[in-house]
Amino acid sequence: MDKVKKLLDKYLQRIKGKTREVRDDGNALIFLVFLFLAACFWVLNALRKDNYTTEVNFPVKYTNVGSNEIVKGSLKRDLTLKIRGGGFKILPYHLRQRFSAEAIDISRLRRVNIDGVKGAYINSGEYYSLIEGKLAVGLELVDISPDTLFIPLIEKKSKKVPVKVDANVSFEQQCQLSGDIKVEPDSVLISGSDEILQEVSFVSTKSMFFEKLSDTIVRNIALEKNESFDIAVKRVVVTVPVEPFTEANVLVPVRAINLPDSLVLKSFPPEVVISYHIGLSRPLFSIDDFKANVDFSNIDLNKLPSRLKVKVNTSPDDINNMAYQPVFVEYLLERKDN
């Protein structure tokens, strides 16, 4: 059977190599037609033989795993079948999948302990008749490998992890988030092997894309699946709070920090204008929510710069689009009166 497949590949490669010649030479087209017909007749003649032996995969999956245990590795495995028969009978097994996964009930299997590893044990020969019955008429089952299967079973662990929202959001003009994006529940229980769970710090929602939002939206979103562990909750409720905003301003005095007590700073202008966006439902921030400072810790008083840079070191955590002017101020340093 492998010889047939190699021959087909050989002819296909030769046909591909002649494609460019066909465009310019009509004789090449005639050659390819006869080459193709000859290959078809040869393959048909070869497939009539009844003594081909080949290997195909037979998938199995495990069911009824105990509530406190999990299969280490994939629940789906493959057995390798060696089958014998005519070429026309065998060929479909190479062209497309002929077998559906056979379910094996783990709860009915013998339990063993191999070198300290607990698991279930199955002899492939016990399924010989079942597998043979799934073969097409005229095919013989020669061998099954591996002849035995050991399915390692480990204790299932659980832990709670936070849910991370994966969202890309854009807004209509004059609209913005009016708070944090919320998810309910904000954490979920996951179960799996202890080794896997130690590496998991969160689970994520499926990616979401919301464009030109002008109002709060609430959506039921599925969590990303992971084959390595189970998630108790499949979906969560995500709330994206949105509201119109206005631009507000506040005048904040410029203060000096890390300046010797004997000196006083006078800046020009004496204040900076801080602008920010705030939702219409929220109260405006006050002057006490901000601090605009000139830090003298890195300024040489013997080589003073012509201007001083102002930094807003304190501001509300939930402020949006904050900016301030001016960034640099003119200044005088005066000594304090005794």
C-alpha positions as CSV (number, residue, x, y, z in Angstrom):
1,M,0.0,0.0,0.0
2,D,2.9,2.4,0.7
3,K,4.2,1.7,-2.8
4,V,1.0,2.8,-4.3
5,K,1.0,6.0,-2.2
6,K,4.6,6.7,-3.2
7,L,3.8,6.2,-6.9
8,L,0.9,8.6,-6.7
9,D,3.1,11.2,-5.1
10,K,5.7,10.7,-7.8
11,Y,3.3,11.3,-10.6
12,L,1.8,14.3,-9.0
13,Q,5.2,15.9,-8.6
14,R,5.9,15.2,-12.3
15,I,2.6,16.7,-13.3
16,K,3.3,19.9,-11.3
17,G,6.7,20.2,-13.0
18,K,5.1,20.0,-16.4
19,T,2.5,22.7,-15.7
20,R,4.6,25.6,-17.1
21,E,5.5,23.6,-20.2
22,V,1.8,23.1,-21.0
23,R,1.2,26.8,-21.3
24,D,3.7,27.0,-24.3
25,D,3.7,23.6,-25.8
26,G,0.6,21.7,-26.9
27,N,2.6,18.4,-27.1
28,A,3.3,18.7,-23.4
29,L,-0.5,18.6,-22.7
30,I,-0.9,15.4,-24.8
31,F,2.0,13.9,-22.8
32,L,0.4,14.7,-19.5
33,V,-3.0,13.3,-20.5
34,F,-1.4,10.0,-21.5
35,L,0.8,10.0,-18.4
36,F,-2.2,10.5,-16.2
37,L,-4.2,7.8,-17.9
38,A,-1.2,5.4,-17.6
39,A,-0.9,6.1,-14.0
40,C,-4.6,5.5,-13.4
41,F,-4.5,2.2,-15.1
42,W,-1.5,1.1,-13.2
43,V,-3.0,2.1,-9.8
44,L,-6.3,0.4,-10.6
45,N,-4.4,-2.8,-11.6
46,A,-2.3,-2.6,-8.4
47,L,-5.4,-2.1,-6.1
48,R,-6.9,-5.3,-7.4
49,K,-4.4,-7.3,-5.4
50,D,-5.6,-8.9,-2.1
51,N,-2.4,-9.1,-0.1
52,Y,-1.8,-5.6,1.1
53,T,-0.9,-5.0,4.7
54,T,-1.0,-1.6,6.2
55,E,-1.4,0.3,9.5
56,V,-4.3,2.6,10.5
57,N,-5.2,4.5,13.6
58,F,-8.2,3.5,15.8
59,P,-9.1,6.3,18.3
60,V,-10.3,5.6,21.8
61,K,-11.6,7.9,24.4
62,Y,-12.2,7.4,28.1
63,T,-15.4,8.1,29.9
64,N,-16.8,7.9,33.5
65,V,-13.7,9.2,35.1
66,G,-14.1,9.3,38.9
67,S,-15.3,12.7,40.4
68,N,-12.0,13.0,42.4
69,E,-9.6,11.9,39.8
70,I,-8.5,12.9,36.3
71,V,-6.7,11.2,33.4
72,K,-3.2,12.5,33.1
73,G,-2.8,13.6,29.5
74,S,-5.4,13.6,26.8
75,L,-8.7,11.7,27.1
76,K,-8.3,10.7,23.5
77,R,-5.7,8.1,22.6
78,D,-5.0,6.0,19.4
79,L,-4.5,2.3,18.9
80,T,-2.6,1.2,15.9
81,L,-4.2,-1.5,13.8
82,K,-2.4,-3.7,11.3
83,I,-4.9,-4.8,8.7
84,R,-4.7,-7.0,5.6
85,G,-6.8,-7.1,2.6
86,G,-7.4,-5.9,-1.0
87,G,-6.2,-2.5,-2.2
88,F,-9.7,-1.2,-2.8
89,K,-10.8,-2.2,0.7
90,I,-7.8,-0.6,2.4
91,L,-7.5,2.6,0.3
92,P,-10.5,4.4,2.0
93,Y,-8.8,4.0,5.4
94,H,-5.9,6.2,4.1
95,L,-8.0,8.7,2.2
96,R,-10.4,9.6,5.1
97,Q,-11.1,8.7,8.7
98,R,-13.3,5.6,8.9
99,F,-13.4,5.1,12.6
100,S,-15.3,7.1,15.3
101,A,-13.7,7.2,18.7
102,E,-14.5,4.1,20.8
103,A,-15.6,5.0,24.3
104,I,-14.0,3.0,27.1
105,D,-15.6,3.1,30.6
106,I,-12.7,3.7,33.0
107,S,-14.9,2.8,36.0
108,R,-14.9,-0.8,34.8
109,L,-11.2,-1.2,34.2
110,R,-8.8,-2.9,36.6
111,R,-6.8,-0.5,38.8
112,V,-3.0,-0.9,39.2
113,N,-0.1,0.9,40.8
114,I,3.1,1.0,38.7
115,D,6.1,2.4,40.4
116,G,4.0,4.5,42.7
117,V,1.8,5.8,39.8
118,K,-1.9,4.8,40.1
119,G,-4.0,4.2,37.1
120,A,-6.3,1.9,35.1
121,Y,-5.1,-1.0,33.0
122,I,-6.6,-2.4,29.8
123,N,-5.6,-5.2,27.5
124,S,-6.1,-4.2,23.9
125,G,-6.9,-7.8,23.0
126,E,-10.1,-7.6,25.0
127,Y,-11.4,-5.3,22.3
128,Y,-10.2,-7.5,19.4
129,S,-13.7,-8.7,18.4
130,L,-15.2,-5.3,18.8
131,I,-12.6,-3.7,16.5
132,E,-12.6,-6.5,14.0
133,G,-16.4,-6.0,13.7
134,K,-15.9,-2.4,12.7
135,L,-13.7,-3.3,9.7
136,A,-15.1,-3.5,6.2
137,V,-16.0,-7.0,4.9
138,G,-12.9,-8.6,3.4
139,L,-10.4,-7.0,5.7
140,E,-8.5,-9.0,8.3
141,L,-7.2,-7.6,11.7
142,V,-3.7,-8.8,12.0
143,D,-2.5,-7.0,15.1
144,I,-3.3,-4.3,17.7
145,S,-0.6,-2.1,19.3
146,P,0.2,-1.4,21.9
147,D,-1.1,-4.7,23.3
148,T,-1.8,-3.1,26.7
149,L,-2.7,0.5,27.8
150,F,-1.9,2.1,31.1
151,I,-4.1,5.1,31.8
152,P,-2.4,7.2,34.7
153,L,-5.0,8.7,37.1
154,I,-4.1,11.5,39.4
155,E,-6.0,13.2,42.2
156,K,-8.2,16.2,41.1
157,K,-7.5,19.5,42.9
158,S,-9.5,22.7,42.9
159,K,-8.9,26.4,43.5
160,K,-10.5,29.7,42.9
161,V,-9.0,32.2,40.4
162,P,-10.1,35.6,39.2
163,V,-11.8,36.2,35.9
164,K,-10.0,38.6,33.5
165,V,-12.0,40.5,31.0
166,D,-10.6,40.6,27.5
167,A,-12.3,43.6,25.9
168,N,-11.5,46.2,23.3
169,V,-13.8,49.2,23.7
170,S,-14.2,52.4,21.8
171,F,-16.7,55.2,22.4
172,E,-18.8,57.8,20.7
173,Q,-17.6,61.3,21.0
174,Q,-18.0,62.9,24.4
175,C,-18.5,59.4,26.0
176,Q,-16.2,57.3,28.2
177,L,-16.1,54.6,30.9
178,S,-17.8,55.7,34.0
179,G,-16.1,53.1,36.2
180,D,-14.3,49.8,36.1
181,I,-15.5,47.1,33.8
182,K,-17.3,44.6,36.1
183,V,-17.7,40.8,35.8
184,E,-20.0,38.6,37.7
185,P,-18.9,36.3,39.2
186,D,-15.5,37.9,39.5
187,S,-13.8,34.6,40.3
188,V,-14.5,30.9,39.4
189,L,-13.5,27.5,40.6
190,I,-11.2,25.5,38.4
191,S,-10.2,21.8,38.8
192,G,-7.3,19.8,37.5
193,S,-4.0,18.4,38.4
194,D,-2.0,20.2,41.2
195,E,0.8,20.7,38.7
196,I,-1.4,22.6,36.2
197,L,-3.3,24.6,38.8
198,Q,-0.1,26.0,40.3
199,E,0.6,27.7,36.9
200,V,-2.9,29.2,36.5
201,S,-3.5,32.6,38.0
202,F,-6.6,33.7,36.2
203,V,-9.1,32.6,33.5
204,S,-10.0,34.9,30.6
205,T,-13.3,35.7,28.9
206,K,-13.4,35.3,25.1
207,S,-12.3,38.4,23.3
208,M,-14.9,41.1,23.0
209,F,-15.0,44.1,20.6
210,F,-17.4,47.0,21.3
211,E,-17.3,50.0,19.1
212,K,-18.8,53.5,19.5
213,L,-20.5,52.9,22.8
214,S,-22.7,55.7,24.1
215,D,-24.4,53.9,27.0
216,T,-23.7,51.1,29.5
217,I,-23.9,47.6,28.1
218,V,-24.4,44.2,29.9
219,R,-23.3,41.0,28.1
220,N,-23.3,37.3,28.9
221,I,-19.8,36.2,27.7
222,A,-18.3,32.7,27.5
223,L,-15.0,31.9,29.2
224,E,-12.0,30.7,27.2
225,K,-11.8,26.9,27.3
226,N,-8.7,25.2,28.4
227,E,-8.1,21.5,27.8
228,S,-5.7,21.3,30.8
229,F,-8.3,22.0,33.5
230,D,-12.1,22.2,34.0
231,I,-14.0,25.4,34.8
232,A,-17.1,25.2,37.0
233,V,-18.7,28.2,35.4
234,K,-18.9,28.4,31.6
235,R,-20.2,32.0,31.2
236,V,-20.0,35.3,33.1
237,V,-21.9,38.6,33.0
238,V,-19.8,41.5,31.9
239,T,-20.9,45.1,32.5
240,V,-19.2,48.0,30.6
241,P,-20.3,51.3,32.3
242,V,-20.5,54.1,29.8
243,E,-21.8,57.7,30.2
244,P,-21.3,61.1,28.5
245,F,-18.5,63.3,30.0
246,T,-17.6,66.9,30.3
247,E,-14.3,68.6,30.5
248,A,-13.6,70.3,33.9
249,N,-10.7,72.6,35.1
250,V,-9.2,73.3,38.5
251,L,-6.5,75.8,39.5
252,V,-3.9,74.2,41.7
253,P,-1.1,76.2,43.4
254,V,2.5,75.4,42.6
255,R,4.4,74.2,45.8
256,A,8.1,73.6,46.4
257,I,9.3,70.3,47.9
258,N,12.8,69.5,49.2
259,L,13.6,73.2,49.3
260,P,15.8,74.4,52.2
261,D,13.7,76.0,55.0
262,S,15.5,79.2,54.6
263,L,14.1,79.8,51.1
264,V,10.7,80.5,49.7
265,L,9.6,79.8,46.1
266,K,7.5,82.3,44.1
267,S,6.5,80.9,40.7
268,F,5.0,82.8,37.8
269,P,2.3,81.9,37.3
270,P,1.6,80.8,40.9
271,E,-0.9,78.1,39.7
272,V,-1.3,75.5,37.1
273,V,-4.6,74.8,35.3
274,I,-5.4,71.0,35.4
275,S,-8.0,69.8,33.0
276,Y,-9.7,66.4,33.0
277,H,-12.8,64.5,31.7
278,I,-15.5,63.5,34.1
279,G,-18.8,61.7,33.8
280,L,-21.9,63.9,34.0
281,S,-23.2,61.8,36.9
282,R,-20.1,62.4,39.1
283,P,-19.1,65.4,41.3
284,L,-16.2,67.5,40.2
285,F,-12.8,67.0,41.8
286,S,-11.6,69.7,44.2
287,I,-8.3,71.5,44.6
288,D,-7.5,69.2,47.5
289,D,-7.4,66.2,45.2
290,F,-4.3,67.5,43.4
291,K,-0.7,68.5,44.3
292,A,1.5,70.4,41.8
293,N,5.1,70.4,42.9
294,V,8.5,71.6,42.0
295,D,11.0,69.1,43.3
296,F,14.4,70.7,44.3
297,S,16.0,67.4,45.3
298,N,17.8,67.2,42.0
299,I,18.4,70.9,41.5
300,D,21.8,72.5,42.2
301,L,21.0,75.7,44.1
302,N,24.4,77.1,42.9
303,K,23.5,76.5,39.3
304,L,19.8,77.3,39.1
305,P,17.9,76.7,35.8
306,S,16.1,79.5,34.0
307,R,12.8,77.8,34.5
308,L,11.4,75.1,36.8
309,K,9.5,72.0,35.7
310,V,6.2,71.3,37.5
311,K,4.9,67.8,38.1
312,V,1.4,66.8,39.3
313,N,2.4,64.2,41.9
314,T,-1.0,63.6,43.4
315,S,-4.3,63.2,41.6
316,P,-7.4,60.9,41.9
317,D,-6.8,57.3,40.8
318,D,-9.9,57.3,38.6
319,I,-9.2,60.5,36.7
320,N,-9.4,60.5,32.9
321,N,-7.4,62.4,30.3
322,M,-5.7,64.6,32.8
323,A,-3.5,67.4,31.4
324,Y,-2.0,70.6,32.9
325,Q,-0.5,73.9,31.8
326,P,2.1,75.3,32.1
327,V,4.6,72.6,32.5
328,F,7.4,75.1,33.2
329,V,7.2,78.2,35.3
330,E,9.4,81.2,35.8
331,Y,10.4,81.8,39.5
332,L,12.1,83.7,42.2
333,L,13.8,82.2,45.3
334,E,13.6,84.5,48.4
335,R,15.1,84.1,51.8
336,K,12.7,84.0,54.7
337,D,12.6,86.9,57.2
338,N,14.1,85.9,60.6
